[in-house]
């Protein structure tokens, strides 16, 4: 029977049945009827085979899980102990069951990869007062550290190395933990058990990273299970990762026309460890626009600044997030730096003036005032821009590199279709007469 089942599982994808990775969770903390060694998952998908699909409890907290590749759109199943030594006795007519003849089993339907809600043994509900956090992170774009992948941070999940995640196939690592209802925390994933936190994922400038909390993710306040299927260092919620990074050339350009006696330098955390004065830039044509081309990897998030002066003594830019400087910068605590996420092709950045976002001719840029509103923020499919001045206006969107991606004229209200735009940070500028207003928005 096992050989026939295995052969059928191999053949179904070739017959056009889509495979779904389905995660099952059962809380055994209230079970004390008999002793057991292993919880098994049995159902019509495995011919009720007994010990074919053992579950695991790597944390030793009596929360048992298993993730299986299934091809059916719905299944009947139940949890059993040590094969068929013990099994659930489920109540006919309860919300999570299906009764056929004398048999009452659990029932679940799914259209794609799914994490099912955690339940207690013989119940359709969680253990009273509990929610289950299941986090699955795709590491396909990473070389996984020999020490493993970990959940950490937020004051609740400890240091790198404390909460190990376990591989469930296809380069995905998973962890399931039970918490009290109302639980809230920030958190991050780390590629390794690094005391310095240097191996944590980098989410600076991305919508799922909170700049006021070390650019970490957050659970929100939980009244039900928390399920996350994402990619290391990304904000995806379907468990996929972007294409692997490729080498690209990035040309940085800064205008020092107001400082004709100085040279320009480039420095940043991943560029040169913030060492001053930085990497020297060049002005071959003498127009006071200094340039430097670096080879980087696509999808990289960089914080950087320009320095001016000489190698013997230089001054770094002072960028003010309360002004139009907010359109090209990221503020983390006391630090405001320029921000760039590299694209998948060679990029020549727009010329930015020293200590400004944009060319040196910028005038009249201020924070978004009461005359305009832009909502929602963050946005997903539609961005609504409203104008109460009654005057013709123009709204323009720029990506994080400063390139224009959308522009539209309107008077009272316009709805911008942003559904097909890449997720991330954007700058929205609304112009009216000789003044303009600017706000940073996130697409997620």
N, C-alpha and C positions, 0 to 999 in steps of 0.2 A: 504493500500500500504506500509506504514512504517513497519508494522509487517512482511509482506512478505519479504521486503528487509532485515530486521534484521535476519530473519530465513535463508535467502539465504547466508548472510555473515558468519553465523555460520557453514553452511554446506560445503561451498566451500573448506576450508582447509582439511576437511575429504575426499573430492573427489580428493585431490592431487594438488590443486591449491596453489602455494606458495604465502605467504603473503609478501608484501613489504610495508615498512613505507615510505610514500612519503610526502615531505614538499612543500607547495605552498606559494608563496610570491607575494603580489601585493602592489604597492606603490600608495597611494591615494592622495598624496600631491598636484597634479595638478588638482584634480577633484573638481569642484565647482558648478556643474549644479543644484543639489538639495541637501537638507540636508538629512542625513541618520544616522542611529544608529549603524548598523552592516553590515559588508561585509560577504556574504555567498559564499560558493563554491557549484556549481551545475554541475551535469554531468550524463553521462549514468551509472556511477558506483553507483549512489544513486537515480536513477529513476527521476532525475530532480525535486527533491521533494520540493525545495524551501528553507525552513529554517532548514533542517536536519543537515547541517554542517556549523555552524557559524565559522568565523575566529576570531582571537583575535589581539588586539593591546595593550599589557600590558604596553609598554613604552610611549604610547600616542603620538607617532611620525608619525602617519598615515601610518605606514608600517604594513600591516595586514598579519598574517601567520596562517597556520593550518597544522598539520601533521596527515595523515590518514592511517590506515592499508588497503591496496588495494590488490586484488588478480589478477586483470587483468594485461596483459602485455602492454596494451595501453588504453587510455581513451579519450573521448571528454568531454570538460567541459567549463565553463565560470564563471566569477565572477559576482555576483548579489548583490543588495542592499536590506536589510530588507526582505529577502525571494525573492519575485519576484516584489517588488515595483519598482525597477530599474534594468537594466541589461546592459552589454557591447554590443556595436554595433561594431562588428569586420569586418575587410575588407577581402573579399574573395580573395584568392590567396596569402595572406601574409604568411610569413615563418612559423608561429606558429599555423596556422589554418587548418581546414579541412571543406570543404563545401559538404553537402549532400542535394540535392534538394534546398529548400529555406533557409536552416539553415547553418550558418557559426559559428563554435565553435573553441575553442582552442583544440589542439591535443598534446598529450605527450605519449611517449613510454619509458618503463623502464624495466630492467631485475632484479633489486634488490632494496634495500633501496636507496632512491634518494632524494636529495635536488634540486628542479627545480630552474633555474635561476629566479631572481627577475624581475618583469615586472611592467610597469606603466599601469594604467587602460586603456583599449582599445588599448594597444600597445603590440608588440612582443619584445620590448626593455625596458631597464631600463630607469628611468628618466635621462635626459641628464646630463652627467658629474658625474653620480653616480655609485657606486658598492655596493653590498649588502654582508655583512659578516654574515653568519649563522654558529654558533658554537653549536654543540650538544655533551654533555659529559655524558657518562654512569657512574652512581654512584652505580652500583650493588654490588661492593666490599666495599662500604663505609656505615657507619651509618650517614645519612645526618643530619647535624646540624639543630636545630629548626629554626635558622634564615635564612636558605636556602643555595643555591648554587649561586656563583657569578663569573662573568668575571671581571678581574681586571688587573692593572699593565701597564707597558710599557709607562707610561707618557700620555696615551690616554684613558685608561679605568678606571682610578681612583683607589680608595681604596676598599678593601673588603667591600661589602655592597652597593656600588654605582650602579652596573649593575646586577640586579637580573636576574637569569635564571629561566625558568618555566618548570615544568614537562610536558612531552608529552607522557608518558607511558613507561613501561618496564624499569623504573629507569633512564630514559634519561631526561636530562634537556637541554633546548634550548634557544637561544637568536638570534635575527636578528636585525642588525643595518645597516643604510645607511651611507656610507662615500664617500668623493670625490675620483674620479679616481686618481691614483697615491699614495693613502694612504699606509703607512707602519707603523707597530707597533710591539713591543713585547707584550706578554700578558701571563696570567696564569689563572687558575681556583682556587677558594677557596671554601672549605667546611665550610661555615660560614662567618659571618661579623666580622672578628678578626682584631682589630687595630694593633696588633703586627705582622701580617702576618704569625703567627704560624700555620694557617690552610690552607696555600696554598699547592698545589700539589708538590711533590718532584720528580724532573726529573734529579737530579745530575747523571752524567755518562751515561745518555740515549741520543740517537741521536737527539731527538727533543728538548732537553734542552740546551740553549746556556750558557756555563760556564762563559762567559764574561758579561752576562746580567742576573744575579741572577738565572741561569738555567731555564729561561722562554722560552716559545714558541715564534714564530714570524709569521707574515702574509706574508712576502715578499712584494714587491712593486706591488700594485694591479692595473691591467688594466681590470680586469673582476671580477666577483663574487668570494668570498672566502668561500669555504665550508669545514668544518671540522667535522668529526664524529669520536670521540675518546673515550678513557676511562680515568677517573681521575687518574693522576699519571703515565700514560702509553703513548706510542707513536703509538698506533694502529690508523689506518685511516679507519676502517670499522665499527666503533662503538661498537666493542666487547671488553670485558674485559677478562684477563686471569683467570684461576681458582682461587677461593678464597685462600688467603694465609693459610698455615698450619704451625704448630710449627716444627722447625728443630733445630738440634744441630750443632753448628759451632765451630770447634777447631782452635784457632789461635796459630801459632808457630813462634818464633823468635830465631835466633841463636846469642848468646852473647859470642861465643868462643873467640872473640877478647877483651872481657871485663869480665874476669873470676871472678872478685871481686864484680860484680854488680848483682842485681836482676832485673827482668823484670816486667813491668806493661803495661796494656792495657787501653787506654782511647779513647773516641770518643763522638760525639755529641749526638747520640741516645744510646750510651753505658752507659755513666755516666755524660753526660753534660760537657765533657772535663775537669772534675775536676782532678787536679794533686795530687799524681803521677798516679792515675788510679787504675784499679782492679789488685790485685796481681796475677801473673802467677806462675807456679810451675815447678821445674826441679827435678822430683823424681829420675831419674837415674843418675844425676850428669854429663850429657854430654854437659851442657851449652845450650841446646835447651829448651827454656821455653815454656810452654803450658797453655792455658786456654780454657775451653769449656763453651760456653754460649748457652742458649736456645733463639732462635730468631724466626721470622716469615719468611716464604719463600717469595721471591720477594722483600725483604727489601734492600734498598740501604744504605750502611753505609760508612761514612768517619771516619778514625781512625788513630792512631799512637801508637808506642811503646815508653815507657819511661824506662830508666835504672838508677840504683843507689839504693837508699833506700827510705823508706817511709818518712824519715826525710829530705831528699834532693835528688831530681832526675833531670835528664836531658831528654828532649824529642828529638826524632829523627829530623834531618835536612835533608829533601828530596829535591833534585835538579831536576826540570823537564827538564833541559837542558841536562841531562845525561840519562842513562838507567832507572833512577828512574821514568821516564815518563810512563814506561810500566805497573806500578801497582798503579798509583796515579792520582789524579784529582787536578788541580790548579784552584782556584777561587780567583781572585784578588791576595793578597799577601800570600795566604795560599795554601800550597801543602800538601795534606794528602793522605794516602793510601785509596783505594776505593774497596769496595766489594758489589756485589749484590748476595744475598743468593739464593741458588737453592731450588728445591722442595724436596730435601732429605738431610740427615745428611752429613756434609762436614768436612773433615780434610784438612785444607789448607796446601799447600806446605811450607816447611821451608824457611823463608826469613831471610837473614842476616840483622843485625842491619844497618839501613840507606841504604839498598839496596833492589832492586827487584830481588829476586832469591837467590840461595845459596851463601855462602861466597866465593866460588871458582870462581865467575864470573870474566871474564877478557875480555878486548877488545870490550866492547859494546859501540856503538856510535850512533848518529842520522843517519838516512838514508842519504847516500851521493849520488853523481852524478853517481856512478857506478850502481845504482839500481833505478828503478821507480816502484811505486805501484799505480794503478789507476783502477777505479775511487774511490774517497773517499769523501763522503760516497758511499758505494756500495750496490747493491741489489741482483743480480743473479750471476754475474761473477766478479772476481777480477783478474786483469792482472798484472803479475810480470815480469819485464824485467831486463836483466843483460847485461851490455855492456862490461864486463871484458873478456868475452870469456872463463872463467874458470868454471868448474862444481860448482854448488851452490845448497844449500838446503833452501827451504822456509818453515817456521813453523808458525802455527797460535796457539795462546793461548787465552782462554777466560779470563774474568776479574778476575777469581779466580786463574789464573796461570796454569790451566790444559791445556795440549796439545789437540787440537781438529783436527788438520790436519797437514800433513807433506808431502812434495814432492820434489824430486830432479829434476834439470833442468839445461840447459846451457844458452840459450839466452832468452827464453820466456816461461812462463807457464800460463795457464788460470785455476784458481781455481773456482770450482763450489761451491758457498756459498748460493745458493737459499734456501736450506733446513735448514740452521743454524738459531738458535734463533736470533732475532734482538737485537742489542746492541753494546757495545764496545769490540774490540778485539785488540790483539797485534800481529803484523806480524814481524817475525825475519828472515832476509836473511843472511846465513852464507857462507863465501867464504874463504877457507884456515883457518888461525888462527884468523881472524877478523870477526865481525858480525855487522849488521846494523838493527835498530829497528824503527818501526813506529806504531803509534796507528791509527786504522781505525774504522769506524762505519758501521754497516749494518742496513739499514732501508728500 
